[in-house]
Amino acid sequence: MAASTTNAVQSLITNSRFSSLYLSTNKGLPGSYLLKNRFSPASTPSCPAFSSSRDKNEAWVPLGILSPKPLKFTGWNQDIRRPSQVEFPVASASAAADADGGEIEISEGYAKTSKSFAERFPALVTGFFFFMWYFLNVIFNILNKKVYNYFPYPYFVSVIHLVVGVAYCLVSWGVGLPKRAPIDKELLVLLTPVAFCHALGHVMSNVSFAAVAVSFTHTVKALEPFFNAAASQFVLGHQIPLSLWLSLAPVVIGVSMASLTELSFNWTGFISAMISNIAFTYRSIYSKKAMTGMDSTNVYAYISIIALLFCLPPAIFIEGPQLMQYGFRDAIAKVGLTKFLSDLFWIGMFYHLYNQLATNTLERVAPLTHAVGNVLKRVFVIGFSIVVFGNKISTQTGIGTAIAIAGVAMYSLIKANIEEQKRKAALSPAS
């Protein structure tokens, strides 16, 4: 009876699609069975896997008595790497490992690759990205404004932000975390306008931060979803529902109310923040396109390098003479050389890290969703900046900011509802 069972199972295996594999014992795990891949075509020209002839170096084990321990498989070919379930006509087992170290679930004659933590909990991972993005951005904004209080040179500070970030990228590439992705002429052409928008938005944000209160700059930059919606419809051709446009009206009204009575208002800070909105809108849209052939970490690294080249000329020509004459001297006299250099380094590091997290988050969500998250982030920044710097705001400014945030919340709910309806429509069977 045992012999007939063995022959039947062996016949099934011989005729299966896994003709490039053969069964042998695993001496390290007694009672288990191991599937191995024969990589040398010269030694096995006819691939006699599971045939009646036995390999001289491998002792065949009868399958009549199955071990209670799980079967393990190595050397999977491309057939088993397919995402769909693959029928495997051998005994059932609980788990196995593939050649790349990932686990493969084997259950009731079927094999499928086990999901990673990020695949099983995508919402949790995305939420973690948003949290770290917000946290690092709050620290950056507070430290950045403190530097401007004794060193008001936004063009030079913008260059420092990028210099530290580029140095961080080069060190990361040097140690292989992450591995540097090669760049060709086509991708360079694609990333150059993205880097230009990044450089323009970055510099204009810093000009606004240096000119007005941090809370006011972020209130003006709360208009970014409006610019994103406009660009998505009129540039990319995506139809934006009327309900979304209506939900953005309170954001525009709220920002307008806050601007009219902002105690630190000046046109330089306001116009710079508006230019930053437009620049970052185009950066988000075209960054999404640039992620098709490269991961977001490498994309942002190349964007930082190219953006640095755009930021250097204005910093040299606009602020260079003042810096050399008295800018550096005054800053060192106020806080000391060590603190001055330390502050410049850390604002550059936090700037790079929060933007890297923002880019990683953009890779996981749509541009409009990213813009909404960007606005919600400003709630934290506005609140913390008022507490830390003791900024005084008028009643109308507070009401306008609240209306703008309420509009963003309304926009988020409507957007989430629309996306859920699209998801259900995609899952429903075609009529």
N, C-alpha and C positions, 0 to 999 in steps of 0.2 A: 504493500500500500504506500509506504514512504517512498519507494523507488518510483512508482507511477506518478506520485505527486511532484517529485523532483523533476522528472522528465517533462511533465506538463508545463510547469512553471518555466523551465529552461527553454522549452519550445516557444513559449510566449515571448520571452526576452529575446530570443534569437531572431524572431520575425518582427520585433518592434523597431521603431525609428532610431533607437539608441544603439545602432550597429557599430558605432565607433568606440563603445565602452565595453569593458569586461569586468567581471566580478572577481575579487580576491579578498583574502582575509586581511584584517588590520591587526597586526601583532600587538600594537599598543593598546587596543581595545578588544579583548577576547569576546567572541560571540557576536561581534558586529561584522558588517559587510561593507566593502568599499568599492565604489565604482571608479575606475581610473581611465584616463584618456591616453591612448597610444599616440604619441606625437610624431613618431618616426615612420613615415610612409615606406621607407626602404626596408625596415625590419618586418613590417606587416603589410605587404602589398595588397592582400585581399581582405584585410580587416576581419580576420576570423574570430570576431568576438562572440563569446558564448557558444562557440562551436564545440563539437565533441572532443577535438584535440586539445590537450592541456598544455599550457605554457610551462616550459621547463623551470622558469624562475618563480612561478606563482602556483600555489597549491589551491586547487578548486575545492570549495566547500559545498557539501550538499545543502540544498534549500529545503529539504524535507522537514527539518526541525528548526523552526525560526527562533532566534534569540529574542529575549524580552527587551534587549537594548535597541535603541533606534538605529536604522540604517543611515549611513553617512555617504555622501556623494561628493566627488571632486572632479575637476576637469570638465565642467559642463560645456557643451557646445552651444551654438547659437539657437538651436531649437528650443532648449529649455530656458533661455534668457528672454524669450518672448513674454510680454506682460500677460497674455492670456494663459489660462490653465492648460497644462499639457498632460495628456493621459499617460500614466506610467503603470504598466501592467505587472508590477511586482508587488511585494508585500507592503502593507501600510507602515508608516513610521511617523514619529512626532516631528522631527526637524532634521535638517542637514545643513551643510555649509558648502557654498560654491567656491570657485577658484579665487574669487576676489575677496573672500572673507565674509561676505554677507550670508545671512541665513536664508534657507529655502524651506518653506513649510511643505511637508509631504503628508497628505491626509486622504484616505480612501481612494487611493489610486491617482491622485492629482498632485501636481507640483506647482507652487507659486512662490515668488520672492516675498519675504516678509517685509513689511513697511517700516521705514525709519520713524523716529519720533516726530520729525517735522511733517512727514506724510500722514501720520495718524492724528496729529493735533495741529493742523495748519493755522487755525485761528489763534491758538495759544502762542505759537511762534511769532506770528504777525503782531500780536499784542505786545510781546516782549520787545520787538523791534521798535514799535511806537513808543513804548515806555522809555527805553534807553535813548532814543532820539530826543524826546522831551527833556529828560534829565540832563543830558549833556548840553543841550541848547540853553537851558536855564543857567547852568554854571558859566557857559561861555559868555552869555549876554551880561551877566553881572560883572564878571572879571573884565570884559572888554570895555564896559562903560567906566569902570574904575581907572583903567589905563587912559582913556580919553580925558578924564578929569585933570590929569597932569601932563598928558602928551597928546595934544589935539592934532594929530596928523593922520587922517584916515587913509590916504593913498599909501603911505609907507606901511601903516599897520596892516592894510590889506595884503601887501606883498609879504609881510612877515607871516601872516596866516598861511599863505600858500607855500612859502619856503619851508616852514616846519612840516606841512603836510606832504610836500614832495620828498623831503628827507625821510619821513616816516615810510612812504611808499617804497623808496629805494632800499631801505633797510629790510622791509618786509619781503621784497622780491629777492634780496640777497640771501635770506634764510629760507626762502621757499614757502612763506606763509603770507599771501598765497603765491602760487607759482605764476610767474609773469606770463601773460598771454601775448603771443606775437601780434604785431600790428602791421598792416600792409597799407599801401597808398590809398586804397578805396576806403578803409575804415578811418584813416587819418583825415581824409576829406570830409567824412561824415561827422567826425568828432570836433572838427575845428569850429564850426558855427555854434555847437553846443558849448564848447569851452569859451568862446567869445561872449555868449549870453551869460555864462557862469561868472566870468570876470567882470562884466558890466554890472550885473545884479549885485555881486559881492562888494564892489567898490561903492556903488550908490547906496547900499545898505549901511556901510560904514560911514559914509558922508552924513547920512541922516542920523545915525546913532551919535555922531560927534556933535551935531547941530541942535538936536532936540532930545527930550526925555525918551528913554527906551520904551516906555509904555505907549507914547504917542506914535513912535515909528511902527511898532507892532500893531497898533490900532489901524493905521493907514494900510499896512501890509495885509490886514484882514480881508482886503478887497481881492486878494489873489484868486479865490474861486470864481469871481466874476470874470476876471481876465482869462482864466482857464476855460470857462464855459464858452466865452466868446471865441477864443482861439480854436477850441474843439469843433465848434459849429462852422465858423467862417474860414478856417484854415484847413482843418482835417476833413471837413464835410460831414461830421457826426451830428445827427439831429438831436438837439437838446429839447426835452419836453417843456411846455409852457409852465408847468407847475414848478420846475426847477428854476426857471427864470424868475418867477414870482417870489420864490423863497429867498432869492438873492437880493430882492428889493430892500428888506430890512437891514441887510448888511451895509448896503450903500448909504441908506438913510442914517444908520447909526454912526458910521464912520464920518459922515458929513457933520452930524451934530457934535461929535467929539472934537472934530477939527476946528469948528468955529469958536469954541471956548477954551481950547487948550492953552494953558498958561505959558508953555514953552514953545508955542507955535512960531515958526518962521518958514518962509517959502523955500529956502534951501533944503531944510529937513523934509518938507512935504513933497516937493517935486522929486527929490532923490528917492524917497520911498516909493513913489508912483512909478518911476523908471525901473526901480528894482522889481516891482510887481510884474511889469511887462517882460523884463529880461528873464526872470525865473520861470514865467509861464512858458516861454519858448524853450527854455532849457529842459523843463520837465517833459514836454512833448517830444522833442527830438532826442532826448536821452532814452526814452522808451523805445524809439526806433533803433537806437544804436545798441541795444541790448540783445539783438537777435543772434549775434555770433560771438559774444563775449560776456563773461559774468560781470555783475555790477561793480564788484570791488576793483577789477582791472579797468573797467570803463571810467570810474571816478578817478583812479590814479592817473590815467592818461589825460583826462579832462583837467586835472589840477596842474599837470606839467605844462600843457598848452596855455591854460589860463594865466599861469605865472608869466609867460612871455608877453601876454597882452597887458598885464598890470605893471610891468617894470617901466615902460616909457613914461606914462603919466606921473608915476611916483618920482621919477628922476627929474623930469622937467618942471613939474608943478611944485613939489615940496623939497626937492633936492637942495637948492640954495639955502632955504630957511633951516633945514636940518643941519647942514654943515656949519651954519653961522651961529645958531643959538638953540636949536631944537633939542639935540642930544644933551647939550650942556645943561640946559634948564631942567630936563627930566632927571638927570643924574643928581643934580643939586637938590631936588625935591625928595627923591626916594632912595637914592644911592644906586651905584652901578649894579650890585648883585640883585636887588629887587627889580630893577628896571629890566635886566636881561631875563630874569626868571618870569616876570609877568609876560613879556613878549613871547617867551617859549610856550608857556601854558595856554595863552589865548590861541596860539597857533595850533597846539595839540588838540584842545577841546573843539576848535573850529573844524579841524579835519575829521575828528571822530564823529561829531554829530552830523556832519554832512555825509560821511561814509554810511552811517546808519540811515540817514534820509534816503540815500541812493539805494541801499539794500531794501528799504521799505517800498520804494517806488517800483522795484523789480517785482514785488509781490502783489501790488494793487494797481488799479487804473489811475491815470493822471488826475482825474477829477476827485477821486477818493483820496489821493495823496494830498491834493490841495486842501480838502476839508480837514484832514488830519493836521496839516500845516497851520490852519487857522486855530484849531483847538489847542495846538501847542502854544499859540500866542496867549491864550488865556492864562496858562501857567506863567509865562514870561512876564506878562503885564502885572499879574498879582505879586509875584516875587520881587519885581523891580520896584513897585510902589512901597513894599515893605522894607526892602534893603536900603533904597536911596531916600525914602521918605518923601517921594514926589507928591506935591499937592495937586489935586485935580478938582475942577469945578463940578457942581452938581450936574450940569448939562453934559459935561464930558463923561461922567460916570453913567448917566442914563444912556447916552449915545453908544458907549462901549457895551452896555448890557443889551441894548437892542441889536447891535451887530452880532453879538454872541448868540442871542436867541435866533436870529436869522440863520446862522450857521447850523445850529441844532436842528432847525426846521428843514434846512437843505439836506442834512445828513439823513434824517428820517425818510424824506421823500426819495432820496437817492437809493437808500437801502431797500425800500419797498419796490421801486422799479426794478432793481437788480434781482430781487427775489422772484418777482413775476416772470422775468426773463428766464431765470433758472428753472422754474416750474414748467414754463412753456417748452423749454428744451428737453425736459425729462418726460413730458407727456407724449404718448404714442401718436404718430401722425394719423390724421383722420382720412 
